[in-house]
Amino acid sequence: MSRLNYQDRMDLLRETKQRHTFEKRAQKGYTDEDDYGNIPVPEDFHYAPESNCINGGIYGYDGLSRAFAGMLDAYPIYVDPMEILCGRWSKLLTDYRISTRWNEVDYPYDELKPLQKLYNITSGIENEAHCTPDFRIGLELGFGGLLDKLRHWRDRNPDKRAYYDAEERVVLAIQRYIGRCIARIRELLAAEARPEIQESLREMLAANEHIVSDPPSTFLEACQWTAHFACVSRAYNRDGAGYQLDVVLTPYYERDLAAGRLDDDKARFILANLLLIDTRYYQLSGVDAQDRDQTCRLSYLILEAAHLLNGSANLTVRVHDNVSRDYLRTAVEYLFRDRKAWPRFCGDDALVRGYMKNDGVDKAIARERVASGCNWLCVPGREYCINDTVKINIAKVFDVALHDMLEHEESPDTQKLFDCYDRHLRRAVEATAKGVNLHIDHAQDVQPELLLNLMTHGSIERGEDISRCAQLHTVGVDGAGLAIVADSFAALEQRIEREGRTGWREVEAALAGNFTGTEGERMRAMLAASERYCQGGSLGDRWARRLTDQFTEMVHSYPMPAGRQLVPGWFSWSRTILYGACVGATPNGRRAGEPISHGANPEPGFRKDGAVTAQSTGIAMAQPMCGNTAPLQLEFDPKMSEEEGGIERILQLILEHFRLGGTLININVLDGEKLLAAHANPDLYPDLVVRVTGFTAYFVSLSPRFRQLVVDRFLNGF
């Protein structure tokens, strides 16, 4: 039997991953969200947590800690001898409380529901996680050190016993879970005949035995500790925030290199294994408070590890004035070479300048923020932001305002419509803010962050949930549907007021009839052909800027309790279909029920030439500039090869977009013929990965309608 090298093992692991993808789809159906890295739920896994509320829910420190500890004790153990790290998650505690995530028995919000429904608001009230722990705390203390810290502060805060007992219960359950992993590794080691796999299993065993209680001291142990925390925090509430992977792991890497315990081939395999276990959002490169580039050898190795993995990954390169051009070019080369939609790119300058507009934020704090999710950043262990959980569908707000104005105004015009839209948007923002405050006020009583608390500054010392003790409460509020609204205003202004080609009542009739019939289709075509957002200096671009200024001022200036701040952004996540379903026909030519626009992007077909530079410039000009993002999503054909100048063109596009004020860029490199073939028969292309919004997913896992959205984006000028 020939010896398996790291590439051989990764090839086998990729085959296993593809098999798991099909099995997960068979179990849960299509999933229009992150791949995550989880495994199928074993058929023999059964767990039924007990409710501690009359509505059947599970709430608070005691209820959730007991439920989670019980689940971990019954949790399936996953160890693959081809790997060098162990662990994988399969079931979420959230799955058991999906219909009762918020305790409306004690904390009702019936008065907010009518406005939330009217304006299609995603309130954030029932969401967990979406903030970032400081992994350095856990890596420095280890699980044993965290236990000691909890017990030390429990003695000093006897009135917070419920908090400390719950956190202790969770850490002890994690240690028992690792102990079960250790037992399984021993079983596999006893049965293994291949010397190279025996050696790997012995290293895995030693690492896990050490980190049960002691802090990790080697590169392998630090990655294994990270992997275990990633799995258990996912299992608790789908938390997926990572850390500045290259900077945090460099001390372990350098010590092991110097001691002869590690070489780059092994480090690369360990990192690939870490990325396989969970699709955490990790940031690379970056810059410190003194403007020094943080690119290092490990920054390159992580890209090489993702290349070795050749699958789904959520890596974000932070681009700044002093970034290594060689590293940035290398990142773009991997984007084109592997065509797996990684890495993404975030713009340091606009994000830092914008975030410093919030109270209590200086440059050093702004530089601490790391890309932690689909569209958001967070200061590790110091910020409670619940980003990407709060959204206002402004296309729905516009829909309500348009019909309100047409009903009550005898002489409609775009200024009156804008004023009406302004009134409705203010109501939507107020309802959203009240929901945010309700959530923050009672999060620790309903769904405390039992895992993230362990690596939050001040949480253990004070015996308080991160929702109470965070130094920053900068909550992202995303608007969705910018292109729909901007193009609708532009179409009405151009076709009615500037050109006189139609009238308000004619448009009203066409919308009511959903553009059916010959006249309806003629009206739809005329409106859709008006000046659109991202065409370059168009009416649509001017309306997008006006709408952005309005949304930014309204959200950012909304009076919140002391220490809290709403931060505006443009992002829809994967809700374009869901949000579009409740919006009637709109004056940009969109029919009732069709999806709304994707994030800050223009509508498909915004220009005949699909000009990337016009799109990049338009989105850069529509940034709220308060520290939240309005991502640029791009789709490229791999024929734009390095020989044709593609790499250099994209490199310059990235730098120029961020110079203009852009915040985040997501790029798909897709072969058009392969994409269409995969859409027709996705099972034949199990390795096709796309960046759907901020996250990556296997194309075969997406629903047919969502696959169609990706195809439309690619074919219609994105």
N, C-alpha and C positions, 0 to 999 in steps of 0.2 A: 504494500500500500504506500503510495507516494505521499510525501509530507505536504500538508496543506499550508500554503503561505497566506498572508493577510488578504491578498486579492481573492484567492480561492474562497476563503471564508466569507468575505463580503459578498461574493457572487451567490453563495448558498443562502446567506441571510437575505439577500434581495429576493430570491425565489420564495423564501418563507414569507417575506413581507407581501408579495403579490398574492400568495395563497390566503393570507389573513385578510387582505382587502376584499377579496371575493366572499370570504366567509362572513365578514362584518356586514357586507351589503345584503347577504342572504338573511342575516339575523335582524337587521334594523331597516333595511330598504335603503333608498338613496339618501345621502346626507349632504346638504349644500353648505358645508362648513369645513373647518380644518380637518386634515387627515389625523392629526394628534399623535399617531404612533401606537395607539392602544391595540390590544389583541382582541379576538373574539371572546365573548363571555363563554366559559366552559359550560357544557350542558348540565354538569352536576353541581354547578354553583347555585346555592339557594341561601337567601338571607332576607329576613323580614324584621326591620327595625320597629321598635315600639314607639307609638305616638305619645307626646306629653301635652296634647292640647285637644279640646273638645271638637275641633274641626279636622282632626286626624293628622295634623302636622307635627313636625319635630322642630323645636325652637330652643334658642338660648344656649348658654354654656353647658348646662347639665344634659339637656336633651340631645344636643348635637354631638357632644363629646362621647356620650355613651353609645349613640348610634354608630358613630364613626369607628370607635374602638372595636365595637362588636363586628362591624363589617371587615375591618382589617384582620381581625382574628380568624375570620372565615374566608378571607380573600384567597383566590388562586395564586399559587407561587409559580413564577415563570423564570426558568433558567435554560438558556440555550447554550450547549457546550461550544458552539461556533463563536460565541461572543466572549468578551473579556470583562464585560460588566453585566450584572444581572438585574432583573426586575422589569415589570411592565404593568400598566394598569389596564383594567378591562371594564369595570363597572363604576358608575358615579353614585355617590350618596345622594346627589341632586336628583337622580332618577327616581328615588323613592319619595320625593317631596315635590314633584313637578307641579302638581295642582295646588299645593299649599305652601309655597315658598315664602309667602308673606303672611304674618299672623294678623289677619283682619279682625279676629275676635277682639284683640286688645288694641290694635292700631288701625282702625278703619280709615278709608279715604273716599267714601262714597261721593262726597261733594266734588272731588276732582275727576271722577270717571266720565261724566258727560263731556267735559272739555277735552279730556284725553282721547275720547272716541271721536269727537267732532273734528279735531285737528290731527288725528292719527299720531299721537305722541307715544313714543316708547319712553316710559317714565323713569326707568332705572330702579324703581321701588323694590322690585323683587330680585335684583341681580346681586351676585357676589363677586368676590375677587376683583379683577381689573385694577389692581394696584400692584406695586412691585416690592418684594421683600429685599432686604440687604443680605445677600448670600454670604457676605464676608463674616457676618455675625455667626451664622451656623457653622461655617467652615473653621472659624477660629475656636469655637467652643465644642463642637460636636454634640451629639445627642446627650451624652452624659453631662457635659458642661451646661447644656440648656436645662437639664433636670436640676442640677445643683443651683443654677441661677433662679429657677422658679421656687425652689424650696427656701432659698435665702430670702427672697423678697416676700414670700408668703408669711414668714415669721414677722416681717416688719409692716405688713398691711393685712392684719387679721380680718378686717371688714371686707376684703376682696377675695375671700376664700373660694367663692364659686368660680371665679376666674382661674385661680391657681390650680384648683382641683381638676378643672376641665383640661387645662393645658398639660398638666402632669399626666392625666389619663391618656391624652393623645400621644405624648412622647413615649410613654411606656408601651403603647400599642405599636408604635413604629419600631421600637426595639424588638418586640416580640415578632413582628413581621420580618425584620432582618434575620432574626434567629431562625425562622422557618426557611428563609432563603439559604442560610448556611447549611441547614440540614439537607436541603435538596442538592446543593453543590457537592456535599460529601457523597451522596448517593450516586451522582453522575461520575464523580471522580473514581469511585470504587469500580464502576462498570466500564470506564474508558480505557481503550487499549492504545490509542495513538499518542506517542510521546509528546508531540507539540501541543495537543489538546490537554493532556494531563498537566503539562507545565502551566498552561493558561488557566486551567481550573484551580490549580494550587494557588496561583496568584490571586484569582478571584476570591477564593476562600480566605486567604490571609487578609486581604483588604476588607472584606466584610466582617471578619472577626475583630479586626482593629476598630472599625468605625461604629460598631454597636454602641460603644460608650466613649471612646476616645476621639478627639478631633483628627481629621485626616492629616497625614504628614507627607504623603507622596502624591505624585500626579495621578496615579491610578486611583488612590483612595479619595482624592478630591473629586474626581469625576464620578466615582461610584457613589459618594455621598450626595452629589448633585442629582444623580440619576434616581436615587431612592426618594429624595425630597420631591423631585419632579413627579414621580409616580403617585406618591401619597397625596400631594397637594392637588393634582389632577383629580384623583379619586374622591377627594373631599368636595370640591366645588368647581372643577374645570379650570383652575388657575393655570395659566400658561406663561407667566412672565419669567424671563431669565435674567441675565446680567451681562456686564461687559466681560465677555468670556475670555478674551485674550489677556486683558490687563489683570483680572483676578487670578487666573490660573498660571500666569508667568512665573511667580516665585516657586511654585511646586515644580514646574517644568525645568527651570534653571537649576534648582537644587538636585533634581534627579539626574540631569545631564552631567553635572559636575561629579556626582557620586558614581556614575557609570550604571545607574539603574534603568536608564531610559535612552532610547535613540529616537530619531525622527520617524522612522517607520512604525515603531510601536506607538509613539504618541499619536500619530495620524490615525492608526486603527482604533485606539482608545477614544479619540474624539469622534470618529465616524460612528462608533458604537453609541456614544452619548447622544448624538444627533438622531440616531435610529430609534432610541428608546422613547424619546418624546420630542415633538416639534416645538420646543420652547422658542420664544423670541429672544435671540441673543444679539447684542450689538458688538461690532468690531471696529477697530481703529479708534477714531475719536480724538479729542483734544482736551487737555486739562485747563484749569483756570488761568494758567500762565501762557496759554496759547501754544503749548508744546504738543506736537503730534505724538499719539500713543501707539502708532503702528510698530509692531515688533515681529520677531520671528514667528511667534505663535499666531499672529494675525494671518500670516500666509499659510501656516499649517492647518488652520481651521478651514480655510477655503479648499485646501488640498484634501482634507478629511471629507468635506461635503462632496467633493468630486469622487472620492473613493466610494462613498455611500451611493451617489448617483440616484438620489430619490428626493422626496419632499423635505424641505428645510426652510426655516424662517430666520435667515441671517440678514442683518441690516448693517451696511457700511455707513459710518458717519463721515460726511464730506465737509471739509472746512478749508480755510485759506491755506493752511500749512500741511494739508494731507499729502502723503507720499503719492506722487503721480504714478510711480511704478506700481504701487499697491492698488490704486484705483483702477489702473489699466488691467491689472491681473484679475480683479473682480469682474470687470466687464468681459474679459476674455472667457472666464468660466461661465458667465451668463449665456454667451453665444455657443460655447463648446458643449456644455451639458444640456442646455435647453430645459432646465428644470425650474425656471423662474426665480432663482436665487443668484446673487443676493439682491436685496432692495437697497435703496440709498436714501438717507435723510440729510437735510441741509442744516448744518449747525448754526449758521449766522442768523437766519430768520427765526429759527426755533428759540435761540438764546435771547435775541433782541425782543421777540414777542413775549416770551415767558417772563422777562424782567419787568413787564408792564403790570404784573400782578404784585400785590402787597407782600412784603417780606421776602422777595426774591432778588438776589444779587447774581452777579456773573458766575461766582463759584457754585452756587446752588443750581443755576440753570445748566451749567456744564455737567453736573452730577446726573442729570436726567439721562435715561437710556431708553432706546426704542424697545418697547415691552409688549406690543400687541399689534393688531391689524393697522391701526392708524395713530396709535398713541404712544406717548412717552411718560415716564414717571421718575421721580427722585426716589431711589431705592430706600425703603425702610423709613421714609420721612413724609410721604405724601399719600393722602387718601383721595383718589381722583375719580374712581369708578368710571373711567373713560370708556368710550365705545358702548355704553349702556343707556345713554340718554340721547334721544333723537326727536326732532320735530320734522315731520313731513311737510315741507313748505309748499309742495305741489298741492297737497290737500288744503292747506291754509289759503292758497291762491284760489283753488276751486270754490271754497266757501265764500271768499271775498268777492269773486267775480259774480256769482249768482246773487249775492246780497246787493251789490251795486246795481246790477241789471234790473233787479226787482224794485229798487227804491229810487233810482235816478232816472229822470225823464231825459236828460241830456248827458249820457255817459261820456267820459274821456279817460285817457290813461292816468292823468293826475288824480282824478277822483277814485279810480280803481286802486292806484298806489296808496292813497290815503285810507281807503277801506281795508286794503291788505295790511297796512300798518296797524290799524286798530285790532284786526283779528290776530295778527302776529303777536302783539303785546299781550293779548289774552292767553295765547298759547305759551308764551315765555313765562308768564306769571304762573300758569298751571304747572308748567314744567318745574319751575323753581320751588314751588310748594311741595311737589313730589320729591325733589332732591332733598329738601330739608326734612321731610318726614322720614325718608330713608336714613339719613345720617343720624337723626335724633334717636332712632330705635334699632339701628342695625345690630348693635351689640346684644340687644334683648331678643332679636329675632334670629339673625344668622351671623354670629360673630366669626371673625376670620381666624379660626383656631390655628391654622398652619402659618399664615402670614404674620400673625402676632409674634411668633417665636423669633422672627428676624426683623422686627420693627423697633426702631430706637425709642425707648421709653415705655413700651407696652408692658414688658415684664416688670420693670421698675415701678410702674404706677398701678399695675393690675387692671389695665384698661385695654379694651379693643382698639385696634388701629383707627376705627371710625371715630373714636373719642380723643385719642392721644396724638394723632398725626400732627406734625408741625405745619403741614400745608393741606388745605382742603380746596384744591383747584379742580373743580368738576367740569369735565368736558361736556358741552352741549353741541351736538352735531346737527346741522341742517341738512336735509336730504331733498334732492329735486331741483338744484340750482338751475340746471340747463333748461328744464321744463318751464320754469317760471320766467327766466330771462328771455328765452325764445318766444314765450307767449306774449310778454309785454312788448317785445320788439315787433312781432307780427302785427299786433293790434295798432301800434303806433305807425308802422310803415304802411300797411294796407288800408287802414281807415283814415288816419289823421294826415299822413303825408301825401298819399297817393289818391285817396278817395275812391279806391277800386271796389270797396264794399262798405257796409254800414254795421253798426253795433247790433241791430236787431237781426240782420242777416246772419251775422256770426253766431248770435245767440240761438237762432233756429238750427243752424248747422250743428252746433254743439249738442243741442237737445236731440237731434236725430242721429248723433254719433257719426256724422259725415256720410250717411248712406245715400244711395241714389246718385244720379248723374250730377246734380247741382251740389250735393254734399261732397262728392269726391272732387269736383272742381274747386270748391272752397278749401277743402283740405290741402290740395296740391298748391294752391296759391299761398295759403298761410305758411305751409312748410317750406316754401321756397324763399321766404323773407330772410333778412339779414340775421345770422345766427351767432350764438356765443362761440367763440374761438375761431371765427373767420378772420380776425385781425382788424381792429379798429371799427368793428361793426356796431350796429344798434344793439345786437345781442351782447356784445362785449361791454358796452356802456351800461346796459341794464344789469349785467352780472356784477359789475363794480358797485353800482348803486345799491343793489340788493345785499351785497356783501357788507358795505358800510352800514346799512340799516341793521342787518342781523347782528353785526359785531357790536355796534353801540347798544342795541337793545339788550343783548345777552350779557355783555361784559359789565354794563353799568347797572344791572338789576341789583337792587339793595338786598344783600344777604346778611344773615347773622354774622357777628364779628368772627373773623378768621376764615370765612368761606368766600369763594369766588367762582362764578360761572365763567367758563372759557369757551368761546365760540369756535366752531370748525365746520367744515363741509365733508360729510361722509355718510354713506348709506349702508355700509357693510354689505351683507348678502340679501338685504331686504327690498331690493328694487322691484321684485315681482309682488311681494306682499304689500308694499306701500302703493304700488300702482293699482292694485286690485280695488282700492276704495276711492280712487280719483276718477272723476268723469272725464269726458273728452275735453281737451285743452286747446287753446288757440294756436299752439305751435304745430297743429296737425296730428297730434297724438290722439288715438281713439280711447274711449272709456275702457278702463281696466287693464290697459297695456302697462308694462313696467315703466317706472320713472327712470330718470337718468342715473347713471352710475357715479356715485361720489361727486367729485368736483368736475368730472369729465363732461365734454359736450355730448350731444345726442349723436348716435351713429349717422354717418353721412353728412356731418356738419360742413364739410367741404368736398368738392369733387376730387381734389387731389389728396384729401386726408392729411393736409400739411401738419407734420409733427411740430415744426417750429411755431406755427400759429397756435396750436393746441397748448404747447408748453408755455408760450407767452401769455395766452389767455388765462390759464390756470394760475400762473405766477401772479397775475394782476388781481386775482380773485381770492387772495389769502386774507383771512381775518387778522393775522399777525398779532395774536395774543398768546402764542405758545402751543395752540392746538394745530392740527394739520388740515390741509385740503389737498389730498394726494393727486398726483399725476399718474394715470394708468396708461401704459403704452403697450402696443402689440407690434412685434416685428417679425418679418420672415427671415429665416437663417441665411437666405441668399445674400443678405447684406453682410457679406463675409469680410474677414480681415483684409483680404487682398483687394476688395473693392472700397476699402476705407471705412467699413462699417464700424469697427471697433473705435476708431478715432472719432468718427461722427457722433457716436453715442456718448463717448467720453466728453466731448465738447458740449453736447446737449445737456448732460447732467450738470456740468459746471455752470453753464449759462442759465439753466432753470433756477439753480440755487442762487446765482448772482442776482437774478431778478426778484428773488424773494420766495421761491418755492420751498416747500418743507419736506416732501416725501415723494419718492418715485418708485412705482411698481412696474416691472417690465416682464412681459411674456415674449419669448422667442419661439415662434410656432411655425412649423411647416404647414402651409395652407392645405395641401393635398392630404397630408396625414391627419390634420384636424378634422376635415370633412369625412374622411374614411372612419376615423374614431367615433365621430358623432353618429354615423350610420351603424357602426358595430363596435361599441366601446370595449367589449370583452377581448377583442383582438389586440388591444393596445393598453395592457395593464400598467405599463411604465410611463404613460403620458401624464405629466404633471403640469398644472396650470396655476397661475396666481389669480385667484378669482376676484378678490378685493385686496385686503391686506394679507390674506392667508393663502397658503398653497394647498391644493387638493389633487388627488388622483382623479383624472377625468372620468374614469369608469365608475366612480362613486357618486358623481353628480346626477341630479335628476335630468331627464330629457329636456325639460324647459330651461333649466339653468345652463345645461350644455349649449342650448341654442343661443342664450345670451352671450356666451363666450365666443361662439362662432360669429354671431352678428357683429360683435365688437371688432373681430379680426377682419371680417370681410367688408365692413362699411366705413373704413377710413380712420380707425383708431390706430 
